[in-house]
Each structure stands twice: as structure tokens, then as C-alpha cells.
Amino acid sequence: MTSAHADPNERWELTVSDQNIDELAAELAQWLGTKVEADEQPRVTSITRPQAGGMSSTTLLFEAEWTEHGEAAGGSFVARLAPDQDSFPVFENYDLATQFAVMAGVTEATDLPLPPLCWLETGTDNVLGAPFFVMRRVNGRVPEDNPPYVFVGWLHDATPEQRYELTRNTVEIIAKVHAIPDPAQRFPMLDGEGSSLRRHLDAQKAWYDWALARDGFPIPLIDRTFAWLEDNFPADPGADVLSWGDARPGNIMFDEFDPVAVLDWEMAAIGPRELDIAWTILIHRFFQDIATTFDQPGLADYMRRADVEKLYEETTGHAPRDLDWYLMYAALRHGIVMGRIRRRMIHFGEAADCEDRDDYVMHRKLLEAMLDGTYSWD
């Protein structure tokens, strides 16, 4: 993500957490001693908070070593912590136990490369002061959001054929997630009464109310989009699948162009398959439109709507339907994310308020064009 008034090649620095890294290292080492059969207390030899991490939680990378019965043990780990309430979190609820269970369930049901899970701590009175889970670290590369891959980086420098390969691999991951049988039975924590799409939309309304409207920052463009979605709600959303939620290459680690880790399941849900298809298309268009705003070509050949639709149908036999509705819904959901991020930037003194609240939505022109029926996808 970047600001329309900033250099897109510069990293956007945002406040995520003020926890002391050295204190966290000591606390992690002490905690780790209660989880492994170590001859003596393990040592956390390094700990970092990656700048490329997301804003919805705190990610810690650390190395740990110990011995068990005289044999060397340890490795590289990743800890994901629920955000502190004073960090102005993006989401109202951050259910790490559900994330952990979803990842475990996907690992059991598919051959997708998820990071190996280690431990889950759900109490707030634990050594880190917040719920967290730990998994093994996987090495790879991702198309970065910050600065956006449409300007610089390995994906930007790849050939069109390599970018198409990455698009295909991403669609195949989404298809494998959707192929998990009996998702409501396998992931009951994500299920509920009535239509899954109605529950999903109602949850977005509640999140918008918490994140912006109730706080005195309603966004007229978001309200207009909610009204459009209600007026055009799909008559038959189709069968439910497990929805990855934040389905996009930015949440996949790659070895060259081969996936080696599928990450970030905090937005997982039960719902129509088009939720994920539209999301991965929309998020790229968000970045592509930033590139064209700066009179840069971006990656117009990458993650094209027509390609994603074709590849998904070839892989699954299912032709995406009502995709205009789901793309509008994806734009709305991302608009709430961007609005909340603008609010937290103002909170931390990283941005000033603006008179036109629609400007909180960084992809305002995209969303307005979609509502007007004038947006061109490919």
C-alpha cells in the first residue's frame, strides 16, 4: 500500500507494536522451556519484527536452540501475536485459536504447503501478554505490498510467462482449498445459521460499524456500496466451500514461482467460492491502479480477470458466476480495511484527517467507476 502523494518505491512505515524485542526474546526462551523436553532452558538467539509484516497482528521471527538428551534441537520459528488493543487494531476480533484450527484442518485435508504448526497459547496472562501461536519458519519470497510489486521487485522483473505461471499456481491453491469436502463439518467454528453469504455480509456491516461508523467516521462511498450490494444480492450463491479469505499471492511464499507456504488465514470463512476468486483479482487491480496513477505501466498482464476465471474453470469445472457482485463486495471489504488504516494513521499522527471522508478509500476511483458501471477490468 502507498499514498497517492508519496514515492511508491519507498517503504510505508506504520506503527504496529511498541513491545520491547529484548524482553520478548527472554520471555519466549522461558516459555519455550515449558514446551520442549530440553536439558536446560532453550536460548532464543535472535528475534526480529519484520517490516513487511501485516498490521492486523504482530509477527515475530526468532531462532531457538536447545538440547534434548544431549542432542541438538531447535530451528527457525515464527510467532503470531494478537494485537494489543492500544495498537488500534484493524479487526475487532482476532481469533488465533480459529486460525490455528483452520490451518491444522487445511493441512490434514490437502497437500497444500502450510507452515508446520507447533504451539498455541490462547490466554492473555501468558508470557507474551496476548494470545499467540508458533509455527516453523519457511524460507521463500513473496510479491511485496510495501513497496508494491507493481513498481519494483522480482515479480515486476519476471517475464509475462512467469507471471502467468504464478497466476496459475495461485488459482490452483484456491481450488484445492475449495475442494475440501464437508467444510461446515470440518470447520464448525466458521459455520452458522442461514445463508453463509448473508452471514458474511452482515459481519462486514458489523465490522464497518465498529471500525469507522460508530467511531464517528462513516464513509458515504462505503454506505452507497452496501446499498448496491443489497439491491443486487445474488439469488443463488451456490454451494459453500472453505474460503481462504485473504486469497492472493502476497500471502504465498514462493521458491522461484513454485509455492512453498500458504499463509494468513485470519479471514477464513464458509461461503461461496467467488469470495476468493474476486478477492485475488481485486487486490491486484488495487495495486495496478496505483501504478497507473503514477503514469507507470505496472503489471497489466498479471492476474487478469479473464485469466483467473478461465484458469479456475479449467481447474475445478466451475465457471465463476455473479462475479461483478463479488468484485464489488471485495472492493467494499478492502475499502473498510483502507478506511480503518487511515483512521489508525491519524490516531498515531502518521496522517492528517481530510474533509471528504470518501478519500479514506484509497481505491475510491475504482469503486466509484464500478458503481457507475464504467470500470474496465482487462
Secondary structure, 3 states (H helix, E strand, C coil): CCCCCCCCCCCCCCCCCCCCHHHHHHHHHHHHCCCCCCCCCCEEEEEECCCCCCCCCEEEEEEEEEEECCEEEEEEEEEEECCCHHHCCCCCCCCHHHHHHHHHHHHHHCCCCCCCEEEEECCCCCCCCCCEEEEECCCCECCCECCECCCCCHHHHCCHHHHHHHHHHHHHHHHHHHCCCCHHHHCHHHCCCCCHHHHHHHHHHHHHHHHHHCCCCCCHHHHHHHHHHHHCCCCCCCCCEEECCCCCHHHEEEECCEEEEECCCCCCEEECCHHHHHHHHHHHHHHHHHHHHCCCCCCCCCCCHHHHHHHHHHHHCCCCCCHHHHHHHHHHHHHHHHHHHHHHHHHCCCCCCCCCHHHHCCCHHHHHHHHHCCCCCC
